[in-house]
Amino acid sequence: MTYWITEVDDNEYANNHASGIIANRMAAESVNEIGFRILHYPRMYAEELRTEGKEARQVRLESLLSAVLPGDIVIVQYPLWTNYTEFEVEFIDYLSTVRKAKIVAMVWDILSWIHDNRERDYTGDASLWMLNRYDLVIAANPKMARRLASEGGVNKPLISMDLTDFVYQGPLKEKRFIKELYYVATGIDPAILAEYASKVPINFIGPHQKEAVPDYIKLLGPMKSIDIPSQLEGGFGLLYYAKGSGYKGMHHYGEYNNPMKLSLYLASGLPVIVMANSAHAEWIAQRGVGIVVNSLAEIDAKIDALTETDYEQMLENIKPWQMAVTQGFFSKQAAIETVRYLELGFTDRLVNVEE
């Protein structure tokens, strides 16, 4: 019997900048360290898959997945990033019915919820009903797991990843207690500028801006994700999805997901600022690794209330979590729990979706 995990290979830019692709590749490499073999595949796009037809796609699946044998366990990192439902269903069915493997979805994102925040029935959306074709679903965290069950109609057993890893072994700067924020994003959303009422400066890491920005924003320019931890000097990492964001569902989705930015900040040893309704707010407050606010308007007062001693304690509190995310602990834990459930029948790590 062999244990597998999928890994997507995208272009150089995506491999270094796209959070979904980075999380996918870091998880595969981490889980490979505990004995899982990697099923590599190039990123495939909808138009290409649609044009080649079903028969050619079956040949493609055979070439990609023929090493999988009956009884093997395959963790499929979900979504596959093809944007083509028909092929993703074929991929899942080929593993389960042709290769006769046990299949597990390691869920990074639910695309319907990123693009849509309406109150409606999501059970007919492909990004959700496809999860019921798996034997087990690894959700981002318990809050997301419960939403998958209640709003998404996912009726398969669920376990929780808890946090996303950010594998990093490079240099770090000693952190200083400075009243500044770091914010990593693909652009400065005008919506966040409209909502930001703080006087605390923001160091923005991301693509160059064509439009002028307020004086409180310092543009640090684009960086490869793996280079960012070495640049963060102190202060706090901000996690926030503006209400008027271009992705309509992101503000609400941000209450449930595991942001890659959170893991990047932790890997850097940097305390974080999160909203009180986020999935990690309670943990962050209890463990003392950051600040929880109800709105951006509270940032000034919260930071002003801190002493340098308070900040140094946060830095100390972060250390075990920093070690965990940089060594791929959470991906490895989820993979081990997969085997415990599917092979040994342990149910103690299943999420109680009724809570």
Secondary structure, 3 states (H helix, E strand, C coil): CCEEEEEEECCHHHHHHCHHHHHHHHHHHHHHCCCCEEEEEECCCHHHHHHHHHHHHHHHHHHHHCCCCCCCEEEEEECCCCCCHHHHHHHHHHHHHHCCCEEEEEECCCHHHHHCCCCCCCCCCHHHHHHHHCCEEEECCHHHHHHHHHCCCCCCCEEECCCCCCCCCCCCCCCEEEEEEEEECCCCCHHHHHHCCCCCCEEEECCCCCCCCCCCEEEEECCCHHHCHHHCCEEEEECCCCCCCCCCCHHHHCCCCCCHHHHHHHHHCCCEEEECCCCCHHHHHHHCCEEEECCHHHHHHHHHCCCHHHHHHHHHHHHHHHHHHHCCHHHHHHHHHHHHHHHHCCCCCECCCCC
